[in-house]
Amino acid sequence: MKNKQYMTRHITDGFIYIFLASIAFLSFFPFFQIVINSFTTQKEMLERSLILIPHTFSLEAYKFIFSGSSILRSLGVSTFITVAGTCINLLFTTTMAYALARKELRARRTILFIVVFTMLFEGGMIPTYLVVKELHMLNTYWAVMIPNAISAFNLILMRNFFLNLPEELFESAKMDGYNDLTIYYRIALPLSKAAIATFALFYAVMHWNNFMMPFLYLSDSHMWPVQIWLRQIVMLAAADFSDVGFATTVPSQSIRMAVIVVATTPILLVYPFIQKHFVKGAMLGSVKG
């Protein structure tokens, strides 16, 4: 009987592993195909429908993308917006979440209701644009960082995380003479590293992939982030290449694949450094309401 149960359990585990491996393969294969196609020549892409290993390794698509200095400048702009914007997000989100988690704050339920209300109803693109314009933030990096300074969803999760911290810690700190700002900085934040790392990834991905706000608020091409420049490159790739000398060497499809790789790789490089905090930080704030 025990041997039968042992065999049944191992067979079940085997099917689970095969199923999970299949899901992992289906998730990884499209990106693998994109990377391979970005190194493929025009002729080979026309001759072969599925390319696992290119017969001719080509860097022409990447040479075309990085042929000018604009893409490098835009990468620097995107890096600045991502880093600065994420810092602003974390500062505003953690401070407001900590305040809403403290029972001493008057009308905290009303404020929380207003926060939740913004998740259901928002002003829309045109009112937001008018507000940004009236605040004289057009053609400044503040326009792409301040309007999204706080995510209501992340704020609620961060508040719930602070609620899960032992109340005795805050009471002991107050008995030692600490004020709320000192408690927030010396106790709440150090105990929230996992949650902060998780929300930092969420905010960083949002800023790095943000296209619409820079497109609306930044008319100066020198201030464009990488997403806007990559769109320009894709539009150029869809045009006639004979005018720029790439009619036979650079396929437009290969450039599209290379654009995806360039836009995705920086975030993929950051993720492994905070992976160990990701699952823990995402789950802790969702337990207590």
N, C-alpha and C positions, 0 to 999 in steps of 0.2 A: 504493500500500500504506500509506504514511504517512497519507494523507488518510483512508483507511478506518479506520485505527486511531484517528486523531484524532476522527472522527465517532463511533465506537463508544464511546470514552472519555467524550465529552460527553453522549451519550445515557444512558450508565450513570450519570454524575454527575447528570443531570437526574432520573432515576428515584429516585436516592438522596435528592436534595433534596425531591422531592415526597413520598416516604415519610416523611422526618423532619418535614416541615411538617405532614403529616397527623397524625403522632403528637403533635406540639406542639399542634395544634388540638384533638385529642381530650382532651389533658390540661388545656388551658386552658378549654375550653368549659363543663364542669360548674361550675367556680368562677365563671365569668362569669354563668352562669345563676343561681347562688346570689345573687350580688350584685344582679342585676336584679330577682329576685323579692323581695329584701328591701326594695326601693323601690316595690313594687306594692301596689295597693289590694285589698281583699277582693273587690269586685265583679269587677275585671278578672281576678283569679286564678281565679274561678269560671267566667268566660266564655271564657278562652283557655287552652289546654293548653300552648302554647309561647310564651313572651314573650321577644322579643329587645330590644324597646324599649317600656317601659310608656307607655300612652296618658296615664295620670295619674300624675305623680311624687308619691310619698307618703313622708313621714318618720315616720309613725305608729308603725311597729315600733320604730324607734330611740328615739322619744320614750317609748314604753312601757318599753324596757329601761333608759333613763337617767332615768326619772321619779323615782327616789329616790337617796339618797346612798350606798346600800349597794354599788351596782355600781362607783362611783368608788373607794370604799374598798377593795373587793376587787381592783380593778386595781392599786392601790398595793401591796396585800399580795402579789399575784402577782409584781409587779416586784421587790419585796424578796426574795422566796423565790428567784426566778430568778437574780438577780444574786448574792446571798449564797451560794446553793446551788452555782452554777456556779464561784464562786471556791473554795469548799471542795473541790469535785470536782477542779478543776485542780491545786490544791495537793497533795492526797493522791495523785492519779493520777501526777503528774509526779515527785514525790519517791520514791514506791515504784517507779515504772518505772525511774528513774535508778539506784536501789539494785540492782534486779534485773539491770540491764544491766552492772554492774561485776563483773568476774571476781574481785575481792578479797572479795566477800561470800560468806561460808561458808553452805552449805546453800541457796544460791539456787535450785537446781533443785527442791529439796523445797518451798520456798515457792511457786515457780511452779506446781508440781503442785497444791498446795492451792488456788491461785487458779483454775486450770483446772477443778478439781473442783467449785467453786461454780457454774460455768457449766452443769454437768450435773445437779447435785443442790442443792436449796435447802430450807431449813426449812419454808417455806410461810407462809401468812398468820397462822395462830393462834400458832405459836411466835414469829414476829417481833413480833406484837402484845404477847405476854407479856414479851418482852425489853424493848421500848419502855416498857411499863408499869413493870417492875421498875427501870428506869433513871430513872424519874420524869420522863419526857419527854412524857407525854400533855398535850395542850393547850399545847404549846410548838412553836415553829417548828423546833426541833432535830429533832423527830420526823419531819418531812418532808424533812430535808436530810441528817442523819447516816446513816440506814440505807442510803441510796443514795450514800454518799460516793465510792465507787469502783466503776466498771463494770469487770468482769473483762475483757471484750472490748476496751474502750478501753485498759485497762492493758497488755494484751499488745501492742497496736499501738504504744503509746507506748514500750514497752520495745524493740521492734524498731526503732523510729526512732532511739532512743539508740544501739543497737548499730551502726547505719549511720554514725554520726559517726566521723571519723578518730581512731583511738586515739592518734596522735601528738599531737593537741591536748591530751589529758589528761595524757600523759607530760610534755610541755613545761610544762604548768601546774604539775604536781607538782615539777618541777625548779626552778621559780620560787618554790616555797614555798607554793603554794595547797593548802588542804585540800579535802575532797570537797564541803563545803557551798559554798565559794567557787567551785569549778569548776562546780557545778550552777547557781549563780545567775548567774555571769558568762560562762560558755561554753555550757553545755548549753541553757539556756533561750533565750538570744538566737538560737541556731541552730535552734530548734524552733518559731519563730513560726507557720509554716504549719500544723504539726500541732496546736499549741495552739489556733489559731483554729478548726480543724475540730472538735476535741473540745469546744471551748467552745460551738459551735453545737449539737452533739449533746446536751450536758448542758442547755443552755438550753431546747431544745425539750422535753426530758424533764420539766424542772421546770415549764415553762409549761403543758404539757398534763396534768400529774399531777392526777388526780382521786381515785383510790382512797385514797392515803395521807392527804391532808387529810380525806377523808370518814371515815376510820377513827379518826384520831388527834386531830382538832380538833373539839370539841363546841361551842366558843364561836363563835357566828355572826359576831362582830366579827373573828375571825381567819380567816374563810373566804377562800380565793383566788377568782379570777374564775370558774374552772371550776365550782365548787359553786354559786355564785350564778346562773350561766347555766343550770345544771340546774334550779334553783328557778324561774327565769323560764319555761323551757320547760314545766315541770309546770303553772305557772299559766296559760300560754297554751293548754294542752290542756284546761283547765277551762272552765266557763261564764263568758263575758266580760260577761254582762249585769249581774253584780253590781258590776263595776268600771267600767261605762260604755263599754266598747270593743266592744260586740256587733256594730256595723256598720262600724267604721272600722279595726280592727286584726285581720287574719287570723292565726290561730295558725301557719299555714304560713310566712307572711312573718316572723313573730317567730323561728321556727326558723332561717330563712335569715339573719336579722340576727345571731342568736347565733353562727352559724358565722363570719360576717364579723368580728365583734368578737373572737372567740377566735383567729382566724388572722392578722389584720392585723399585730399587733405583731411576730410572728416574721418575717413577710414583709418588714417594714420593716428588720429587722436584717440579713437575709441578704445584700443587695447589698453591704454594707460588708466582708464577709469572703468574698465569692464567689471572689475571685482566689486566696485561700489554700486554698479548699475541696478542689479536685481534687488539687492538689499534696500537701497534708497528708494526705489520705485514702490516697494511693498509696504514699508514701514508707515508711510503717511496715509495709507488707505484703510487703516484698521479702526481708528476711533474717530467719530464724527463730532 
